[in-house]
Amino acid sequence: MYTISSKLLEDAVNELARLPGIGRKTALRMALHLLNCTVEEVSTFGATISKMRNEIIYCRICGNISEHEICGICADVRRDHSVACVVEDIRDVMAIEQTGQYQGVYHVLGGIISPMEGIGPQHINIERLIERVAAGSIREIIFALPTTIEGDTTNFFLFKKLNGYPVRLTMIARGISVGDELEHTDEVTLGRSIVNRTPYESFLKHK
Amino acid sequence: MYTISSKLLEDAVNELARLPGIGRKTALRMALHLLNCTVEEVSTFGATISKMRNEIIYCRICGNISEHEICGICADVRRDHSVACVVEDIRDVMAIEQTGQYQGVYHVLGGIISPMEGIGPQHINIERLIERVAAGSIREIIFALPTTIEGDTTNFFLFKKLNGYPVRLTMIARGISVGDELEHTDEVTLGRSIVNRTPYESFLKHK
């Protein structure tokens, strides 16, 4: 990587390189782009990001981002508050909302258990989930965590914690992606999709 | 792309997505990362970038970025001010400085002629180059622009403009990259490298 002769540019590159997935070379390209923008544009850029950080709050109930104490989904009386879908982060809420297939509410953990990255159960929003279940209004918890070792670990931890409560615990279906060829599917997924086969009538119903 | 329910987050994603090479999905990932940073970190992030934009100035002589009216290279009396290397942007200055092989000064165009992108000669720092040459202290101009159609067009435009002046016009060597296999080199480069072959002794000398 090049030596940057200007301290001002160097500082800006260092800040941009802290963004996820951005190396110093890309950060330099970004900094030079920002140098070519007007003073107003750059000032709006910084102010908009600061405003987001300062004003966004997290829903007191589910942990989703919100502009009020309770998020739009938790405040929506038309949604089914007896079903809560447990997700890793806000992007998963967006992804599920995008499908238009889910009418329940959410619980955003803000991470998953990952001993490799030093993230334990105490670092994520689990305590509040137990409280919500203990309060008694939730009838079903849907685990919608990543299909990774960390996701499975977190699912199992939640299962152990919630097992005593009168709540149905389900998990989103794992199987062949719609549009995928069988020959290109990994063998674990393919094997499980045979073991966990579903009645054909239910496919016809939801088609 | 997902619908973002928060206006604050949406605005921040839109700002980040204006950075070069950043799509909305990456911008969302960045915004969520910044949401997880402390208020101080995010405020430093914005302030550092604004400070760079507000305080960096361009060298009055060569167009390089600078914190003073004249950049460190143009102000350095040990450098050869009779040779000026014409480059597209500041990154090229950094790349050439990094080699440690060049002792002359620079001229940063701030772009190259690109009719496709609507960039004409009047949009880049050419007028000032003509003035520098006309002032008479420059003995050699080295064209170090990209080896693309746009680079070649700009080289030719500069050649036509500077041809009448008593200045030597040279171009950085084009040929096989050091470490490359001949069979993997494109045929235009390989063909030209045969036509423009250099004496073996000069290779031995610079090895």
Contacts between the chains, C-beta under 8 A, distances in Angstrom:
chain1	res1	chain2	res2	distance
A	2	B	91	7.3
A	2	B	94	3.6
A	2	B	95	6.2
A	2	B	97	7.3
A	2	B	98	5.1
A	3	B	94	6.9
A	3	B	97	7.0
A	3	B	98	6.7
A	4	B	94	6.6
A	5	B	65	7.8
A	5	B	71	7.8
A	5	B	72	5.8
A	5	B	73	7.9
A	5	B	94	7.6
A	5	B	97	7.6
A	6	B	56	6.3
A	6	B	65	5.3
A	6	B	66	7.1
A	6	B	67	6.0
A	7	B	67	7.0
A	8	B	51	6.4
A	8	B	52	4.5
A	8	B	55	5.5
A	8	B	56	5.1
A	8	B	67	6.4
A	9	B	52	6.0
A	9	B	56	6.4
A	9	B	65	6.2
A	11	B	48	5.0
A	11	B	51	7.5
A	11	B	52	6.7
A	12	B	48	5.5
A	12	B	49	5.1
A	12	B	51	7.8
A	12	B	52	4.0
A	14	B	48	8.0
A	15	B	44	7.1
A	15	B	45	5.0
A	15	B	48	4.7
A	15	B	49	6.4
A	16	B	49	7.5
A	18	B	45	7.6
A	19	B	30	4.9
A	19	B	33	6.3
A	19	B	34	7.7
A	20	B	29	5.8
A	20	B	30	6.4
A	20	B	33	4.8
A	21	B	26	6.8
A	21	B	29	7.1
A	22	B	30	7.9
A	26	B	21	6.8
A	28	B	91	6.6
A	29	B	20	5.8
A	29	B	21	7.0
A	29	B	91	7.7
A	30	B	19	4.9
A	30	B	20	6.5
A	30	B	22	7.9
A	31	B	49	7.6
A	31	B	52	6.7
A	32	B	89	6.7
A	32	B	90	6.3
A	32	B	91	6.8
A	33	B	19	6.3
A	33	B	20	4.8
A	34	B	19	7.7
A	34	B	49	5.9
A	34	B	52	7.3
A	34	B	53	6.0
A	35	B	52	7.0
A	35	B	53	6.2
A	35	B	56	6.4
A	35	B	65	7.3
A	37	B	53	7.1
A	39	B	53	6.0
A	39	B	54	6.1
A	42	B	49	6.3
A	42	B	50	5.6
A	42	B	53	4.1
A	42	B	54	7.9
A	43	B	50	5.7
A	43	B	53	7.9
A	44	B	15	7.1
A	45	B	15	5.0
A	45	B	18	7.6
A	45	B	46	7.4
A	45	B	49	6.9
A	46	B	45	7.4
A	46	B	46	2.8
A	46	B	47	6.8
A	46	B	49	5.7
A	46	B	50	5.0
A	47	B	46	6.8
A	48	B	11	5.1
A	48	B	12	5.5
A	48	B	14	8.0
A	48	B	15	4.7
A	49	B	12	5.2
A	49	B	15	6.5
A	49	B	16	7.5
A	49	B	31	7.6
A	49	B	34	5.9
A	49	B	42	6.2
A	49	B	45	6.9
A	49	B	46	5.7
A	50	B	42	5.7
A	50	B	43	5.7
A	50	B	46	5.0
A	51	B	8	6.4
A	51	B	11	7.5
A	51	B	12	7.8
A	52	B	8	4.5
A	52	B	9	5.9
A	52	B	11	6.7
A	52	B	12	3.9
A	52	B	31	6.7
A	52	B	34	7.3
A	52	B	35	7.0
A	53	B	34	6.0
A	53	B	35	6.3
A	53	B	37	7.1
A	53	B	39	6.0
A	53	B	42	4.1
A	53	B	43	7.9
A	54	B	39	6.2
A	54	B	42	7.9
A	55	B	8	5.5
A	56	B	6	6.3
A	56	B	8	5.1
A	56	B	9	6.4
A	56	B	35	6.3
A	65	B	5	7.8
A	65	B	6	5.3
A	65	B	9	6.2
A	65	B	35	7.2
A	66	B	6	7.1
A	67	B	6	6.0
A	67	B	7	7.0
A	67	B	8	6.3
A	71	B	5	7.8
A	72	B	5	5.8
A	73	B	5	7.9
A	89	B	32	6.8
A	90	B	32	6.3
A	91	B	2	7.3
A	91	B	28	6.6
A	91	B	29	7.7
A	91	B	32	6.8
A	94	B	2	3.6
A	94	B	3	6.9
A	94	B	4	6.6
A	94	B	5	7.5
A	95	B	2	6.2
A	97	B	2	7.3
A	97	B	3	6.9
A	97	B	5	7.5
A	98	B	2	5.0
A	98	B	3	6.6
